[in-house]
Amino acid sequence: MANDTMVGDKPTEAVYGVDVECIAVLGTANLPIAQLLKLGRGAVVELDRKVSDPVDLYVNRKHIAKAEVVVVEDHLAVTITEVLKRAAD
C-alpha cells in the first residue's frame, strides 16, 4: 500500500524542511538590573568561560553538543566537537 504522505524516496525526507532553533551559548553572566540598565555601546560583560572553552549548542532548547567558534568567510559559526550521548535539559 502506497503512503501518500511520504516525500521523496525515504520516510525521513519528510522532515528535511522542518525548521529547528539552534543556539550557541558562549557563556553566561549574572548582573543586577541596575548594572544592566547602565550598559551602553562598547560596554564589556565578562562571561563565565575562557576563550578556549567550548560553547554549548542547543537545538530546540535541548543541550545536544559542545562546539567551538569559527569564522566562515565574514560570519561567526560553530563546529561541533562533541555530541552529547543524551540531550540535557
N, C-alpha and C positions, 0 to 999 in steps of 0.2 A: 504494500500500500504506500503510495507516494505521500510525502509530508509537504503540504502546501506552504508551511511557514519556514521551510529550510531555505537559506540564502547561500548560493554557491554550492560547491561540492561537499563541504563538510558542515556539520551542525554548528561547530564553534564559530564559523564565519558570520553567523547571525549577530554576534556581539561585537564585531570589529568596529562598528561605527558608534558604539556607546561611549560617551564622554565620561571620564573619571577625573576627580580633583587630585592633583599631585602637589604636595607642599614639601619644600626642603627647608628644614629648620636649622639655621646657622647657630643659634644659641638663644638663651633667654636672659632677661634681667628683671628684677623687681624694683619698681620705682614708686615712691609716694606720689599721689596725684599732684600735689603742689610742685614737685620736681618735674613731672611730666608736662605740666602746663607751662613751665619755664623754657622748655626745649624750643629752639628755633633753628633756622637754617644753619648748617655747619656744626650743630651740636653732636657730640660723640656720646654714645651709650655703650658702656663696657658690657660685653656678654660673658656668660659663664663658661666659655670654651676658649681653647687656644687655637691659633691659626692652623696648626697641624692636625687638630681633632677632626674626626669625621662628622658630617652633618646627618641628621635624621631625615629619612624620606618617608612621608606618609601618603597613602593612597586612600581616598575616601575616609580620612581620619583614622586609618589603621597604620600603625608603625610597621612598615614592611621591610625596610632595608637601611643600611648605612651607605653613605656616599661621600665623594669628595667634590669640591667645587672646581670646575674647569672653565676655560674660556673657549668658546666656539665662534670663530670669526669675531663679531663685535658684541656677543651676548654671553651672559653667565649661564652655565649649565651644570649639571651634576653627572658624575659617572658612578654607577653602583659598584661598591667594593665588597659588600657583604649582604646577602639576602637572609633575613631572619627566618629561622625554622618555623616559627609560628608568629602570626601578626600579634603585636602587643597593642593593648588599648591605651 
